Amino acid sequence: MTQAYDKYSVTQYSVNSILGYIDAGDIAIPEIQRPFVWKASQVRDLIDSLYNGYPTGYLIIWQNPNIRLKDGRESNGKKILIDGQQRVTALMTAIAGYPILTDDYQKKTIKIAFNPLAEADEERFQVQTPVHFNSKEWIPDISELFKPGFTIRKFENTYFEQNPGVDEDKVDEAITQLMSIKSCQIGAIILVPQLDISEVTEIFVRINSQGKRLNEADFAMSKIAADETYGGNTLRKAIDYFCHLATDPKFYDQLVNTDKEFMNSEYAPKLSWLKNDNEDIYDPDYGDMLRVSFMHVFGRGKLGDLVSLLSGRDFMDRKYKEDIVKDSFNKLHDGVIDFMNEYSFKQFTLAIKSAGFKSSKLLNSQMTLDFAYTLYLLLQNSNEIQKIEIKRYIQKWFVLSTLTGRYVSSPESQMDRDIRGITAKGFITYFHEIEDAVLSDAFWTVGLVQNLETSAVNSPYFNTYIAAQVFLNDKSLFSNSSCVGDLIDAGDVHHIFPKQYLKDSGITDRSVYNQVANYTYLDTSVNIAVGKLAPNEYFNIAKNQCKTGDITIGLITSEDQLKTNLETNCIPQTVFNMSADNYQEFLESRRKMMALKIHHYYDQL
């Protein structure tokens, strides 16, 4: 297919037809199981646009491919609404009285009130409030007019009795126009089944440049939610609920009361442990959960492949087969169950924390976490290495990936290469090949030093340096009791060469005085004592207190302790003689020391 007109067709559906197709299951709305994004006022505005005959945009519907059954017959593929889900859901709740889900997964119907007597400069539609029940002019809920068996004459007679003297023709005209909404035509672009994910995404972007960018995870979730044969709709809930509980454990009590059907499914006991979990090291969204569940079971790294497999695609003959759909849903089910396993999830997060990344502040790549958990599940399910060794290899792979930005650019392609490499060569062989290739001596002595030349406090290199300090149980600067790990959540990072001191000395460029090599974690009392003093002043004060015993900065009173403390925090011994004139020299020296500490830390893992 090379021409644009082969890739889609354009048609018109009436509002009534769309709602009918959805009610009959001919068109699937995956988002119907998820919280409604629109505000109630947006629902009102949509109804007002339809009432006035204004355009409301196109729907985009993806026709699933026909699937060959085992007996040779073909089953027609379902249509999936991939753009316009909020609009159609708004119609369902306002016109058909269908309940939507709020942000906290409570069911609620958005009701729109209508005033047939409104003048041109008055609001004709409003979101229902108690006020509308106390006003005889307002019709509190327009969905009542669209119910089967509704009689317009009987309704109008009652309205006229309650509002004597009104212009009956005007009211009749307004109500008739309101009811004609169900006949309003909405354009729909039907995408053919043969399109791949990249083409579908590109079409979506070009038509809906202001909308949320669709990705492979969105398409995969749409496929899962639309399935009613292999438990996809319940699987979709399991994924959504797990991710929601990971960030809001209190949601569990509500889930128990609001979704009895799900609570009777096999997934409910698998995620119940989250009700008592407040860890935030790894809070996956549905994309993360899908990716990990898919990769470790299917041995592939691109979620686009999952969409094709869930559609039944045979990559060899490019045909769509029911047995592949069944097998793919079964494998994804197993992958999700693995992902949700309490022991696996907690052991993985423990591995990351015990590598020094004890706070979510130190984590800045969800993709890196995704692959690390994928690797954990792969190794856990294989016998290649002893179980006791898994944690160490997960830690080393995670740090290696963080330091080299392995999953920052084109992450899916890199993940796919890594999965296939591990499958083909075995993890140990593949790991050592990658380690030798990307962590050479030049990386440790030159590349990493250069990477530390940054003012981004959340850079992966500085975060890894802090993780190294946590892992090695380093004491914070000028402290013989407080560890760096104790200060990450409780305290802030501070300047070694005080910011105001540098600015007063003529160094006013933020990217210069905020270099990460000028940062360290300090006790608040130490930071206050340092104030705006020059390094050669306050470091010598700390040195002198080792002789006098008079505590001024920190609690260290031994010169040997002070020397060790400076080495621990990668502070060059020449700092006692340094002023603003030596700032660049200090940065260069400290970057090298920081890189050396990170190297030592990596070797210790």
N, C-alpha and C positions, 0 to 999 in steps of 0.2 A: 504494500500500500504506500504510494508515494504522493498522492494528492490529498489536500486538506479535506475536500468534500467526502473522501472515503472514510475519514476518521470519526465523523459524527453526523448526526442528523438533527434538525431543529423542528420542534413541534410545539403545539399549544395544548395545555390542559386547563380545564376549568377548575376552580377551587374545589368544587364538589367532587370532580373526578379524582383529583389528587388525594383528597381525604378518603375517598372510596377505595382507591388502589392500596393505600396504606392500611386501611382497616382490613382489607382482604389479604394483606401480606404480599401483594405483588410488587410493592416498592418498600424497601427496608430503610429505616432511619436509624442508623447506629447510635446517634447521639441521644436517642430517646431514653437510654438507660443511664445517661450522665446528667449532672446538674445543668440546668438551663442558664445560658450565659446572658441573654438579653434582660434588660430592665423591663418592668411592667409598662413603663411609658413608651418603650419601643414597640411593644405589642399594640398599644393604643394607636401609635402613629402608623403602623402597618395597616390596621383596619381602616383608619381614616384615609390613607392613600388609595386603598381598594374602593372605598365608598365614592371617592371623587374621581375614580378612573385614572389615577396616576400610575406610571410604570413602577414595578416593584423588583425589577431585575430578573435575570434568568436563573433557573435551577440547572444544576449539572447532575446528570444521572449516568452512572456507569453500568452498562449492561454486562452482567457476568456471563462468561462463556457457557455454551451448552456443554454438558458433561456426558461422556459415553459411559453407560452403565455396563455392568458385567454381562448382561444378556444381549448387549449390542445396541439396545435402544439408546436414544439421547434424551436427557432431561434438560428442560429449558432453564437457563440460568436466571437468577433473580436480579432485579434492578436495585442498585444501591444509590441512594441520594448522597452525593459527596459534597455538594455545595447548595446552600439554601436550607440547611437543616434547622437553623434558628427560625427562619421565616415560616417554614411548614409547621414546626412545633408550635409557633405562636398562633397559627391558624387553628391548630388542633385544640389548643387550650381555650382560646377566645371564642371560637365558633362551635366546636364539638364538645367543649367542656372537659377535655382530656387533662388529667393532672400532670404537672411537670415536677421535676426534682429541683429543690433549692440547693444552695451551696452545701448545706449540711445534710443533704439527701432526704429531706422531708418532702412529702408529696403536697402539692399546692396547685390550685386552679387559679389562673389569672383571669379575672372577670372584668369585662369592659362594659361600662354604662353608656347609654345612648339617649340623647335629647332630641326628639323629632321636632321640637319647637325652636331650636337654636337658630339665631339669626346668623347672617354671614360673618359677623365679627365676633361671634361667640363660639366657645368650644362645643362641638357636637358629641365628641367622645371623651370619656375620662376613665381612668382606672377606678374600679368600684371602691367606694368607701361607705361607711354607715350613713353619710349624708344623703346618698342617692336613694336609700330606702325611705327617707323622711320627705322626699320631694316627689310629688305626684307627676311632675313633668318628665322626670328621668325614668327610663327603663333600666333597672339596675344591672341586668345581665343579658347581653344580646344573644348568648347561646340558647336561651329559651325559645327564641324565634326560629332557630334552625333545627329544633328537635322534630322527629317524625310525628306526624299527627297535629302539628301546629296549625291553627285556624286563624288566618289574619283578620277575618271579619269579627269573630268573637273577641279577639284580642283588642281590636280597635274600639269596639263598642264599650268594653270595660274601660279603656283609656279615656274615651269621650265622657263617660259617666263621672270619672274622677277629675276631669279637666273640662267642665262645662264652658261653652262659649268659645272654644279654640277653633281655629280654621281647620276643619276636618279634611279638606282636600290637601292642605299642606302636610298634615300628619300622615295621611295615606301615602302621599308621594314620597315622604322621607322614609317611611317604613318599607315601602316597596323597593326603594333604592338600596336600603340596607340589606334586604333579603336577596337582592340581585348580586350581592358579593359572591354568592356561591356559584354564579355563572361567569364571574370575571375570569378572563383568560390569563394564564401565566406561562411565559415562554420556558421551554425546557430544551437543553442541549443533551442529546443522548450520545454518549461515547461508546464506540464499538468495543467488543470484548478483546480484539486483537491488540489493542494499544498496551504498551508496556508502562510501567510506573512513571518513568521519566517523562514520557509524552503526556500522560494524564496530568501530571504535576504542572508541566509547562502550559498546557491548555488552561488549567485552573488559574494559574498566575496571570496569564494574559487577559483572561476574562474578569478576574476578580483581584486586581492589583492591590486593593485596599484591605482585602480579607486576610485571615490567618493563613500563613503559608502551610500548605499540606506537606507532609512527609510520609515516608514509608510506614512509620508506626501508625499514622492516622489511617492509612489504607488497610493495614493489617487488622487494626481494631475494627474497622468497618466490616471486613470480611468475617471476622470472628463473631461480631454481634449479630450479623445477618443470618448466621447459620442456626437452623432449628433442628438439624438432623443429628449432629455429633456433639451436642452440648455447648456449642459456641457461645450462645447467649449467656449461659451460666459462667462459662470460662471468662467471658468479658467482665462480668460482675466481680469475679474473684480477683482479677487483675486490678480493677479500679478500687475495690474495697481494700486490698492489701496496701496499695499506694497511699490511699487516704488515711488508713490506720497508722501507717509508718510515721506520718506527721501529726496525727491527731488521735492518740490512743483512746480518748474519751468517746470517740465516735462509736466504739464497739457496743456500748449499752443501747445506743440509738439503733444500731444495725439489728440487734437482737429483736427489738420491738417493731421495726418497720419492714423487714424483709424475711418473713418466716420461711418462705420457699428456699431462699439461699441458705438460711441457717440449717436447713435439713439436707443440704448438699454435702458432698464429700470435702468441699473446700473449706467449709466453716471451721472445723476443728484444726485445720492446717494453719489458719491465720489468727486463731483466738489468742495466741501468746502475745500478739502485738498490743493487746489491751493493757499490758503491764510494762511495755517497752518504751523508754523515753530516750533511747540512743538516737543521735542525729548524725552519726558518721556517714551513714549510707541511707539516705531517704530517696528511694527510686521513684521516678514517675512511670507512667505506663510504657513509655518508649524504652526506658532502661530495663524494665522487667521483661518486656517482649524480647529485647535484644539478647539478654543473657539466657533466657529460657530457650530461645531459638538456637543461638550459637552452639551451646554445649551439647545439644541433642542432635541437631541436624549437621553439625560440622561445617557450617557456612557462616559468613560474616555479614551478608547484605540482606537487610530486611525486605528488600524488593523481591528476593527469592522466596521469602516466606509467603508473600502475597500470592505469588504465582503457584506455589505448592498448595496453598489453601484453596486455590481455584481449581486444582487438579492437574496442573500442567506437567506433562512429561517432557523433561528437558532434552530427551533424545529425539523423539519424533514430533515434538511441539504440539501434541494433541492433549486434550483435557479429559481426564479419566476419573471416574468415581472412586476407584480403589486408592488413588493417590490423595484425593480429598480426605478420605477416611483415615489413611495412614498418617497424613500430615496433622490432622486434628488430634489423633491419638498421641503422636510424638510431642506435639506442643503441650498437650495436657500433662504429659510426664515431665516436660521441661519446667512448666509452671509449678508443679508439685515440688520438684527439686528446689526451685528458687525459694519457695515459701517455707521450706524445712527450717524449723527453729534452730536446730543444732548447727546446720550448715551456715545459716545467715549469721548467727552469733559468733561462730568460730571465725568466719571471714572478717567481720568487723573487729573482732579481737586481734586478728593478725595485723590489720591496718593500724589499730591503736597502739599495739605493742611495738610497732615499727617506729613509734614516735609521733604519728599523726593522731594525737589524742583529741584534737579539737577539729570541728568542721571548718574553722578559720584557716586551717592549713591545707585544705583540699580545694583545688580549683579546676579539676577536670573530671566530670562525671563519667565521660567515656573511658578514662583510665581506670576508674573504679569498676565500671561495667566489665571491662575485659579481665580485670583481676578476679572478679567474682566468677566469671565464666571459666577462667583457668582453675580456680579453686574447685568448682563443680566437676570439671573434666578430670582433674587429678584425684578427686575424692571417689569418682566412679571408675577409676582405672587402678591397675596394680603396678604401674610403672615405678612409682617410688613409694617408700614407706610412709604411712599416714603421719607419723611424727615429723617427717621432713616437709610436708606440704606447706605448713605455715611459713617456714623459712624461704622457700622458693616463691611463694606468693609475695612476700615482702620484698624480695630482691627484684622480682619482675615489676612490681608496682613502682619501686624507687627508680629502676632503670627507665621505665616508661615515662615517669614524671620528669626526670632530668633531661631526657632526650626529646620530649614533646611528641612521643610516638603516636598518640591518638588525637593530636590537635588538628592537623591538616589531613583532609580526606580520611577520617577515622575508620569508616566502614571498609574501605579498600584495604587499609592496613590490618584491620581485624581479620578480614577474610584471608589475607596472605598468612597471617600468624596462625589462624586455625588450621589452614591447609598444611602449613609447614610442620606444625606440631603433630598433625595426623600422619603425615608422610614419614617424618624422621624420628618421632618420639620427642617428648618434651625436653629431656635432659640434653640430648644432642642439639636440638634446635636452640635451646636457651644458651648454651655455651657458644654457639655460632654467633648469635645476636650480641651476646655480651662482648665477645672478642671484636666484633665489627664496630660497635657504637661506643664502647667504653675503653678506648685505647688510652695509652699514656698521654697522648696529645689532648684528649678530651679533658682528663683530670687536671693537667698542668696549664693548658691554654684555653680550651673551649669553655670549660666551666668557669674559669676566672673571668673571661670576657662576658659570659652570661650574667655574672653577678654585678656587672657594671650597669645597674638599672636603679630607677627610683620607684619602681612598682613594688610596694610593700607586700602585695599578694602574688608576687612572681613565684613560680614553682621552685626556683633555685633557692630563694630566701626561705620559702616554706620548708624545703627539704633540709636546709641548714638548721632551722629551728627544730624540726623533727629529730635531727641528729643529736641536738643538745638534750632533747627530751629522752631519747633512747639511751644516751650515755649518762643520764641522770646528772647533768651539769648544774652546778650552782650558778645562780644569776650573778651579775657583776657586783662586786663588793659585798657579797653575802656568803656566810658560812652555814646558812640554814635553808634559805629559800631556793628551791630549784626552779629552773626555767619553766618546767612543766606546770608548776603551781601558779605561774603568773600569766599564762596565755589567755585564760578566760577571765581572770580577776584583774589583770593589769593591762597597761598599754605599752607598746614598744616606744622607746625613747632614743633621742639623739645622743651619741657619745660626744661629738663636738656639738654643744648646744646650738640649736637653731638660731636663737637670738644673738648668741655670741658670734656666729658666722655672719649673720646679716649686719651686725654692727661693725664687723671687720671687712665689709665690702663684698661678701659672697651672698648675693641676693637671688640668684637663680634657684628656684625651687628644685629643679631636677638635679642640681648639684648638692645642695645641703640636705636633700632628702634621699641621698643614695642609700641603698640597703646596707652597704658596708659601714654606714654611720649609725646603724640601728642596733639596739640591744634591749632585752627586757630588764627592767629595773624595779626594785621595790619602790613604792610611792615615796617612802621616807628618804630613800637614797636620791631619787630624782629631785625632790625638793631641796635637799642639801646641796646638790650640784648646781642647781639654778642656771645662771648664765656664765658660770666660771669657765675659764679656758682650761683645756685638758692638762696643760703643764702646771696649773694651779691645783685643781681638785684631785688629780692623781697623786701629787706630792703630799697633799693633805692626808690622803688615805695611807700613803707610805709612812709619813711621820707619826701617824697614830699607832703604827706598829711598834714604834720606839717609846712613845709617851704613854700609850694606853688610854689616851683621851679620845673617846668615841665621837667622831664627827660625821664621817661618811661610811655607812655600812657598819658591820660588826667584826671585820677582820682585824686582828691585832698581832698577826705573825707575818713577817716578811716572806717566809717560805709559802705560807698560805696565800698571800697576795700574789706572788709570782705564779703559783699554780692557777689561781682564779683568773688571772689575765690570760694565761695560755688557754684555759678552758673556754673563755669567751673570745678567743682569737684577737686579743689586743696585743700589738707589738710592744716589746719592752721599751722601745724608744719613745713611747707616749709621754713619759715623764718630762721630756724636753720639747714637746710639740705644742705649737700655737697654730693660729689660722694659716700662717705661712707654710706649714707642713701638712695641710689638710689633704692635698692630693697624694702626697707620699704615704700618709696614713691609710687612705682608701686602697691604694695599690697593694700595700703590705697586708692589709686585713683581708682583701679578697683572696689572696693566695692562701692565707691561713684558713679561711672559711672553706675554700675548695679542698684543702688538705683534710680538714675535719670531716667533710662530707664523704671523701674517699675512704677515710678510716672507718667511718660509720657504715658505709656500704659493705666493706669487707667484713665487718663484725656481724652483719645480719645472718 
